[in-house]
Amino acid sequence: MATLQINLSSDDPIRVRALLLGSRIDTKPFRADETVAINPLSLAIPGGGCAILFRYGVVVFFSMSAEQEALFLERLLPLTGEPRTWPEDEKLNLRINASALEGIDANGCLWLQDASIHRLQLVAEMLARSEVLSDDEARVAKTFDQIEPLAKNLSAGRSGQKMNVLLSYIGDSLLSQQRMVGRAEVADKPDLLWERPELEGLYLHLEDEFELRERHLALERKLQVISNTAETLLDLLHTRRSLRVEWYIVILIVVEIGLTLYEMFFQHR
């Protein structure tokens, strides 16, 4: 196991930066001698600093220079699934004081009582969840803007829309729900709290500060609206196609009857 090195001697706050790099990060190739802790994987960086990786595509840097981050990101790129051209990021200043009330102050600075790896892991996990939510919020807002005219058309009695477009809306909703619930586990307590119950207060403060629960519930509601609208339009499209097929069948039957009558009354004279 590696040793965590965070520079606490400077009067400047510790720089914390979270980046959403892609859909997934492969954490297996990292060596044991650079690992500070696991679940989530926490790595000591040469020259000082720490990088904490999440398999759902987020990395969080602590006390690393821009050059250190750039070098580490080059290493991460081949291990990242569906990498982003312009990664989403979120920054935070961190200060350590043994007598501080842990949490984020009015100036947006996070105070911790110490720089233990468990506290850093908890901070990293909350930032990573906030990044995932921000990404899903942007996706859902875009889809919501596209689905609104469809709902208006439906209200006006029009439902003309291609099936593949409606299926893509449903698919996007399912992917967002799977990402939030199955991978980032945004609504669940971090596993770290089972081993470190003393961090419960810090967790609750950060959850409230980043509004994770409220944002998650708002996203769930929007995703449900999108999914319901798309499914309703899809059902109407299926019904319209079924009616069209039924009319085709009726027309064929009428034509068949007409041909039969023609043969009976005209060709046998």
N, C-alpha and C positions, 0 to 999 in steps of 0.2 A: 504494500500500500504506500502511496505517495503522501507527502506532508503538505498540508494546506499553508500557503504563504499569502497573506493579505497585508498590505502596507497600512498600518494604523498610526504611523508616526507623523504623517502629514496633517496639516490643518485643513486641507481640502477634503471634501466629502468623497467617499468611495463611489466610483462610477459603476452603475448597474445598467446593463442593456440587454433586452430580450429581442430576439429576431425569429420570425416565422419564415423558415427557409424553404419548406416544401411540404409534401404530404406525409413524409416519413423519413426518419434518420436511422440508419443501421448502426447500432452502438456496439456490435460484436467485435470489430477490428481493434478496439482500443486495448492497450496493454494493462496488465495488473499493476505494473510499477508506476503508472501515471494516474491511477485511480485513487481518489480520496475516499469515496463512498459510492454505494450503489442505491438504486431505487429511490430517486433517479440517479443516473450515472453522473458522478462529479469528478472532474479531472483537474489536477494541478498543472498549471501552465509554466513552462520554463521562463524565468525572469520575474515570477510572481503573478498572482491572479488565479482565477478559477473559472472553469466553464462547466455548466450543468446542462446535460442533454436530455431531451424528451423524445421518445420514439415517434410521437405524432408530429414531428417536424420543427420543434422549437429548440433553440439554444439560448441560454442566459449567461452573460459574461459578468464577472465581478472583478473590479480593480484591474482591468486590462487596458492597455493602450490601444490606439487605433491600429498600430502596426501589428501588435499581437493578435488582435481580432482578425485582421485581414489574412494573416498567415494561417490561423486556425480555420477560417472559412474556406480557404483553398483546400485544406485537408478534408473538410466536411463535404465539399461539393460532390465528389464521386460517391459518397455514401448517402446522398439525399435523393429521395424519390420525388419526381415531378418538381424540380427546383424552380423557385420563383426568380424571375429576372430582376424584380425590385422587391426584395424581402420587406415585409411589414416589420416595424420595430417599435419598441416602447422603452423609454429611458427613465431612470430613477436615481436620485442621489441618496446615499446611505451614510449614516454616521453611527459610531459606536460609543456608548457611554453606559458604564455599569449601573448607574443610578437613574438612567432615563426611563421614562414611561414609553414602552415599546409601541410603535405605531407611526403613522404619517402625520407630521405637524401641518400647521396652516400654510407653510411655505412649500409644501409638497416633498419635504425631506423625510425619509424613513429612518427612525431611530431604533437601534437594537442594543440590548445589554451586553452582548458579546458577538464575536464573529465566528461562532462555532459552525461547523459544516451543516448541522441539523437546522439551524436558523436560516442559513443561506439557502438550503434546499427548499425550505418552506416558502421563503420569499420568491425563489425561482419558480416554484410550481404555481404560485398565485399569479405571477406575471405571465407565465406561459399560458395559463387558462384564459387570462384576459386577452392575450394575443389571439388565441383561437376564436374567442367570442367576437373580437373586433373584425376578424376576417369573415366570419359567418354573418355578422351584422351587415357588412358591405355587400356580400353576395345576396343576402335575403332582401336588402333594400333595392338592389338592382332588379331582382326577380319580382318584387312587389310592384315596382313601377311598371313592369311588363304585364303583370297579371291584372292590374287595375282596369285597363281598357277592356279586357275580356269580361270582367264582371259587369262593366257598364253595358257592353253588348248583350250580355245575357239578360240584364234587366230590361233592355229595350226589345227583347225578343229575337236577338240575333246571336248566333253561336258559331259562325263560320270560322273554323280554325283547324289547322292541320294536326293530325293525330301525333306525328313525331314531335311537334312543338309541345303539345300538352304532356306527352310522356316525359319530355326533358324536364319540365317543371316539376313533375312528380319525382323524377329521379334526383334532381337537385335537392329537393326537400328531404328525401330519405338519406342522401349523403350527408347533409348538414346535421341531421339528427343522429346519424351513426357516428359522426365525428365528435359531437358534443358529449354523447352518452357512452358510446362504446370505446372511444380512444382517449379523449382528454378527460372524461369523467368529471365534467365541470360541476355537476351538482353534488358530487360525493366528497366526503372528507378525505384528505390525503392519507395514504397508508402510514406515512411518517407519524401521524398523531397517535396511532396505536402503540408505538414504542416510546413516544415522547409526549405524553398527555400534558406536560407543563407548557407546551406551545399552543394549547387550545386558545388562549386569550389572544395571542398574536394572530392566529389563523382567523378568528372571528373578526378581528379588527381589519385585517387585509381583505377579507371577503366583503365586508361592509364598505370599505374604502373603494374597492374596484367595482362594487355593485354587481358582483358575479351572479348572485341568485336572481336578482331582479332582471338583469340582462338576459339570463338564461330563460326565465319564464316568458319574457317579452318575445324572445326568438321562437320559443315553442308555439306561442299563440300565432305569430306571423306565419310560421311554417305550416301550421294547421290550416290557416286560411288559404294559403297558396295551394296546399294539397287538396283541400275540399273543393276549391274553385276549379282546379284542373281536372279532378275526378268527375265533377258534375258535368263539365263541358265534354269530357271523354265519354261519359254515359250518354249524353245527348247525341254525340257524334255516332256512337254505336247504334242508338235507336234510329237515327236518321238513315244510317246505312241499312239497317234491318228492314225498315219500311221501304226503302228503295228496292231492296232485293225482293220483298214481297210483291211490290208493284210489277217488277220484271216478271215474276212468276205468274201473276194474274194476267199480264199482257200476253205471255207465251200461251197460257191456257186458252185465252180468248182467240188468239191466232189459230191455235190448233183446232178449236171448235169451228172457227170460220172455215178453215180448210176442209174439215170433215163435212160440214154442211155443203160446201161448194161441190165436193166430189159426189155427195148423195143426190143433189138436185139438178146438177148441170151436166156432169160427165156421164150419167147413166140414162140420159134421155135418148 
